Amino acid sequence: GPRGHAGKYTLRVYRFYANDGALVLLHINGEAANVINPAFSRFHPRLNVVYTCTEDIEENGKIFAYQIEKDGSLLQIGEVDAGGTSTCYLTIDRDQRNLIAVNYW
């Protein structure tokens, strides 16, 4: 199984520099008590929003919506139950109007 210690925060925002591939940490978000085991994140192609799902085998996963602020920090703007456990993937439909979540169970 996994080794190490659980982190206090589970989401990190980095700035990516395409010219040399460098990553610079901008912000740490997502208190571990609320955002447990984030499994996948999806950026909305039109909105300034990133969606993140949590994966749990005992309780339903959650889907969080975050607005990305100008300084790179994340402002939580929504949270819903994923409707099943082991939520592992998010995608956005072709019309960019619906978010689709995949649950194993």
Backbone as JSON, one array per atom type, in Angstrom:
{
  "sequence": "GPRGHAGKYTLRVYRFYANDGALVLLHINGEAANVINPAFSRFHPRLNVVYTCTEDIEENGKIFAYQIEKDGSLLQIGEVDAGGTSTCYLTIDRDQRNLIAVNYW",
  "N": [[0.81, -1.18, 0.0], [0.21, 2.39, 0.0], [2.87, 4.54, 1.1], [4.29, 6.69, 3.62], [3.28, 9.93, 4.83], [0.11, 11.43, 5.34], [-0.76, 14.37, 3.61], [-1.3, 17.78, 4.72], [-2.58, 19.53, 3.05], [-4.07, 19.05, -0.14], [-4.05, 19.92, -2.8], [-2.15, 21.53, -5.28], [-0.93, 24.4, -6.94], [0.82, 25.25, -9.78], [3.04, 27.32, -11.71], [3.77, 27.0, -15.06], [6.54, 27.04, -17.13], [6.99, 27.21, -20.4], [9.24, 27.59, -21.98], [11.48, 26.41, -20.75], [10.5, 24.27, -19.35], [10.2, 24.44, -16.63], [8.67, 24.3, -13.37], [6.96, 26.26, -11.03], [5.98, 26.55, -7.77], [2.95, 28.02, -6.86], [0.64, 28.18, -5.19], [-0.87, 26.47, -2.39], [-3.58, 24.47, -1.81], [-6.79, 23.08, -0.75], [-7.8, 21.6, 1.85], [-6.96, 18.68, 3.54], [-8.86, 17.41, 5.11], [-11.23, 17.96, 3.85], [-10.9, 17.69, 1.04], [-10.35, 14.83, 0.16], [-8.03, 12.56, -0.94], [-7.65, 13.46, -3.81], [-8.29, 12.56, -7.14], [-8.37, 13.19, -9.87], [-8.18, 15.95, -12.09], [-9.77, 18.44, -14.1], [-9.54, 20.97, -16.44], [-11.72, 23.52, -17.45], [-12.36, 24.29, -20.81], [-13.39, 26.78, -21.66], [-14.18, 28.32, -19.48], [-12.83, 29.87, -16.54], [-12.17, 27.74, -14.73], [-11.44, 24.93, -12.71], [-12.07, 21.52, -12.25], [-12.19, 19.04, -9.75], [-12.04, 15.69, -8.68], [-12.67, 13.43, -5.96], [-11.42, 10.31, -4.74], [-12.68, 7.5, -3.21], [-13.15, 4.43, -1.57], [-15.07, 3.72, 0.24], [-16.92, 5.76, 0.79], [-19.07, 7.98, -1.07], [-17.57, 9.7, -3.8], [-16.49, 13.12, -4.23], [-17.09, 16.07, -6.14], [-15.37, 18.92, -6.84], [-15.49, 22.37, -7.65], [-13.39, 24.91, -8.75], [-12.58, 28.29, -9.02], [-10.03, 29.87, -10.79], [-7.91, 32.17, -9.51], [-6.38, 35.4, -10.25], [-3.83, 35.44, -9.11], [-3.2, 32.82, -9.09], [-4.24, 31.3, -7.06], [-6.81, 29.11, -5.74], [-10.28, 29.39, -5.68], [-12.89, 27.99, -4.09], [-15.9, 27.23, -5.65], [-17.96, 25.51, -5.83], [-19.41, 22.31, -4.89], [-20.24, 18.95, -5.18], [-21.89, 15.78, -4.65], [-20.55, 12.85, -6.04], [-22.1, 10.71, -6.74], [-21.37, 8.06, -6.51], [-18.83, 5.62, -5.58], [-15.2, 5.6, -5.62], [-14.55, 7.6, -7.53], [-13.01, 8.56, -10.44], [-12.43, 9.89, -12.82], [-12.95, 12.75, -14.89], [-14.7, 14.48, -17.42], [-15.54, 16.83, -20.02], [-18.36, 17.59, -21.96], [-18.77, 17.84, -25.59], [-20.15, 20.21, -26.24], [-19.46, 21.75, -24.13], [-21.02, 22.08, -21.87], [-21.75, 20.25, -19.98], [-20.5, 18.31, -17.29], [-18.96, 15.22, -16.96], [-18.74, 12.47, -14.86], [-16.85, 9.63, -13.79], [-17.44, 6.74, -11.98], [-16.19, 3.93, -10.25], [-17.74, 2.24, -8.65]],
  "CA": [[0.0, 0.0, 0.0], [0.94, 3.67, 0.0], [3.76, 4.8, 2.24], [4.49, 8.1, 3.91], [2.33, 10.6, 5.71], [-0.93, 12.2, 4.65], [-0.49, 15.81, 3.56], [-2.31, 18.65, 5.31], [-3.29, 20.09, 1.9], [-4.0, 18.06, -1.21], [-4.0, 20.53, -4.13], [-1.06, 22.49, -5.48], [-1.0, 25.13, -8.21], [2.16, 25.58, -10.28], [3.19, 28.04, -12.97], [4.58, 26.23, -16.0], [7.31, 27.85, -18.08], [7.15, 26.38, -21.59], [10.57, 27.75, -22.59], [12.46, 25.48, -20.19], [9.81, 23.17, -18.67], [10.23, 24.62, -15.17], [7.44, 24.47, -12.59], [7.15, 27.06, -9.83], [4.82, 26.44, -6.89], [2.3, 29.3, -6.58], [-0.28, 28.09, -4.06], [-1.26, 25.17, -1.86], [-4.99, 24.55, -1.46], [-7.46, 21.81, -0.53], [-7.55, 20.98, 3.15], [-7.09, 17.23, 3.44], [-10.08, 16.98, 5.79], [-12.35, 18.16, 2.92], [-10.55, 17.19, -0.29], [-9.66, 13.59, 0.5], [-7.54, 11.75, -2.05], [-8.05, 13.93, -5.14], [-7.85, 11.57, -8.12], [-8.29, 13.7, -11.24], [-8.63, 17.34, -12.27], [-10.04, 18.8, -15.49], [-9.7, 22.4, -16.67], [-12.76, 23.82, -18.42], [-11.72, 24.99, -21.93], [-13.9, 28.13, -21.85], [-14.32, 29.01, -18.2], [-11.62, 29.89, -15.72], [-12.57, 26.82, -13.67], [-10.89, 23.57, -12.71], [-12.89, 20.57, -11.49], [-11.39, 17.98, -9.14], [-12.85, 14.66, -8.02], [-11.99, 12.64, -4.93], [-11.62, 8.87, -4.9], [-12.82, 6.81, -1.93], [-13.83, 3.16, -1.8], [-16.1, 3.51, 1.25], [-17.93, 6.82, 0.71], [-19.17, 8.59, -2.39], [-16.61, 10.74, -4.14], [-17.0, 14.49, -4.34], [-16.55, 16.87, -7.24], [-15.18, 20.31, -6.43], [-15.24, 23.35, -8.71], [-12.57, 26.02, -8.27], [-12.23, 29.39, -9.91], [-8.6, 30.17, -10.68], [-7.73, 33.6, -9.31], [-5.26, 35.97, -11.01], [-2.55, 35.1, -8.49], [-3.03, 31.37, -9.17], [-4.92, 30.6, -5.97], [-8.07, 28.49, -6.1], [-11.44, 29.78, -4.89], [-13.92, 26.97, -4.27], [-17.19, 27.82, -6.04], [-18.99, 24.48, -5.82], [-19.09, 20.96, -4.43], [-21.38, 18.05, -5.3], [-21.67, 14.36, -4.48], [-20.3, 12.25, -7.35], [-23.09, 9.69, -7.02], [-20.8, 6.72, -6.42], [-17.5, 5.56, -4.97], [-14.03, 5.48, -6.5], [-14.63, 8.56, -8.64], [-11.64, 8.53, -10.93], [-12.21, 10.59, -14.09], [-13.9, 13.8, -15.26], [-14.56, 15.04, -18.76], [-16.54, 17.84, -20.37], [-18.93, 17.24, -23.26], [-18.35, 18.62, -26.76], [-20.75, 21.54, -26.17], [-18.88, 22.38, -22.95], [-22.12, 22.44, -20.96], [-21.95, 19.2, -18.98], [-19.34, 17.61, -16.75], [-19.26, 13.81, -16.82], [-17.87, 11.83, -13.87], [-16.81, 8.17, -13.83], [-17.29, 6.05, -10.7], [-16.04, 2.48, -10.38], [-18.8, 1.55, -7.92]],
  "C": [[0.86, 1.26, 0.0], [1.79, 3.83, 1.26], [3.89, 6.29, 2.43], [3.4, 8.62, 4.82], [1.33, 11.39, 4.87], [-0.57, 13.68, 4.71], [-1.62, 16.6, 4.2], [-3.19, 19.27, 4.22], [-3.06, 19.19, 0.7], [-3.92, 18.62, -2.62], [-2.88, 21.55, -4.19], [-1.2, 23.11, -6.86], [0.41, 25.58, -8.57], [2.05, 26.48, -11.5], [4.15, 27.23, -13.81], [5.26, 27.18, -16.98], [7.67, 26.97, -19.28], [8.56, 26.46, -22.18], [11.61, 26.78, -22.03], [11.83, 24.31, -19.41], [9.76, 23.3, -17.16], [8.82, 24.76, -14.6], [7.78, 25.26, -11.34], [5.87, 26.99, -9.01], [4.26, 27.83, -6.59], [1.45, 29.24, -5.31], [-0.52, 26.64, -3.67], [-2.68, 25.33, -1.34], [-5.5, 23.16, -1.1], [-7.12, 21.16, 0.78], [-7.87, 19.5, 3.08], [-8.35, 16.71, 4.12], [-11.29, 17.08, 4.85], [-12.09, 17.52, 1.56], [-9.67, 15.95, -0.08], [-9.3, 12.84, -0.78], [-8.02, 12.25, -3.42], [-7.44, 13.02, -6.21], [-7.61, 12.16, -9.5], [-8.79, 15.14, -11.25], [-8.8, 17.61, -13.76], [-10.28, 20.3, -15.57], [-10.79, 22.61, -17.72], [-12.16, 24.66, -19.55], [-12.2, 26.42, -22.17], [-13.94, 28.96, -20.58], [-12.99, 28.97, -17.46], [-11.84, 29.02, -14.48], [-11.84, 25.49, -13.84], [-11.77, 22.72, -11.79], [-11.97, 19.46, -10.98], [-12.32, 16.98, -8.49], [-11.99, 13.93, -6.99], [-12.35, 11.17, -5.12], [-11.59, 8.2, -3.54], [-13.57, 5.51, -2.18], [-14.97, 2.91, -0.81], [-17.22, 4.54, 1.18], [-17.94, 7.39, -0.7], [-18.09, 9.64, -2.58], [-17.29, 12.1, -4.17], [-16.37, 15.12, -5.58], [-16.54, 18.31, -6.77], [-14.96, 21.17, -7.67], [-14.48, 24.51, -8.09], [-12.39, 27.04, -9.37], [-10.74, 29.67, -9.7], [-8.44, 31.69, -10.62], [-6.49, 34.09, -10.08], [-3.9, 35.62, -10.44], [-2.29, 33.58, -8.49], [-3.71, 30.61, -8.04], [-6.27, 30.07, -6.47], [-9.16, 28.93, -5.14], [-12.53, 28.74, -5.14], [-15.26, 27.64, -4.55], [-18.3, 26.77, -6.06], [-18.46, 23.16, -5.33], [-20.36, 20.13, -4.56], [-20.93, 16.62, -5.02], [-21.51, 13.75, -5.87], [-21.27, 11.12, -7.69], [-22.57, 8.27, -7.0], [-19.41, 6.78, -5.82], [-16.43, 5.39, -6.04], [-14.16, 6.36, -7.75], [-13.22, 8.8, -9.15], [-11.39, 9.35, -12.19], [-13.32, 11.61, -14.31], [-13.64, 14.21, -16.69], [-15.7, 16.01, -19.01], [-17.04, 17.52, -21.77], [-18.52, 18.23, -24.35], [-18.9, 20.05, -26.74], [-20.26, 22.35, -24.97], [-19.95, 22.88, -21.98], [-22.31, 21.45, -19.83], [-20.61, 18.58, -18.57], [-19.76, 16.16, -16.52], [-18.24, 13.2, -15.87], [-17.97, 10.32, -14.0], [-16.57, 7.65, -12.42], [-17.1, 4.57, -10.97], [-17.22, 1.74, -9.76], [-19.98, 2.44, -7.71]]
}
